[in-house]
């Protein structure tokens, strides 16, 4: 456990009090950002599970020849490593998720879309060319990359995202975005842990909230939300996702009524920072972390038709 003082230096979130205008992020605007940084070099060689001891870009595989279902994991806006000067201040929860899914029979690509580009955090907006559109493209490329691996079942590839990664998944699971990026196929299923369904605009003096939810959802999508999350309020997602779900799109929503943002982030338990709706404090919940893991596995087994 590290002190709040150290963590506050590392992870900052924009603090604003009131927003009067809502806008929508378009597929064209995302595509226009997609070349803002160079492509990632995605791993081909597997990391042995015994050597998976630090959160970084890695490829994990179950024992055997496969073919196995696969998951690409998307991290939060703080990245995988929170401090270059103190490597122990890192995103240990993402490493645990990668190992847990590997042990459950999935090939896992833990994608680091910040570290290789020198971005320290994206919580206040793009850094070092790591824009929303660039990261959307990263995940399309990751889906294509992992499908080509000989031990992966190409029709059973999922995207599981957390916070920043969770709302990127909303863009990737959009027909118009997929077509704008000239992709024949995205992922086969999506899971979003505590996504911000509205985000503050980082451009200009106006206080604008941008709606992230896309109406043209294509593939099954599970949303796991925290009822006490005042960084990414569950109410935003329920308001925006409700009509999309009612229109017949394959959306499932579960709210952990007592949980805050980042309920799975054990090393950030008690961390506080300013947020859009006041002070944000993370509370780790072992029970909800375990339950959300089981719900995710059940959802993916059904959506990917895993026997």
Helices and strands as residue ranges (DSSP letters): H 4-10, E 21-24, H 27-33, G 49-51, E 58-60, E 68-74, H 92-103, E 107-111, G 115-117, H 132-147, E 152-162, H 164-172, H 175-180, E 189-193, E 198-200, E 208-211, E 221-226, H 234-246, E 251-256, G 266-268, E 272-275, E 278-281, H 286-303
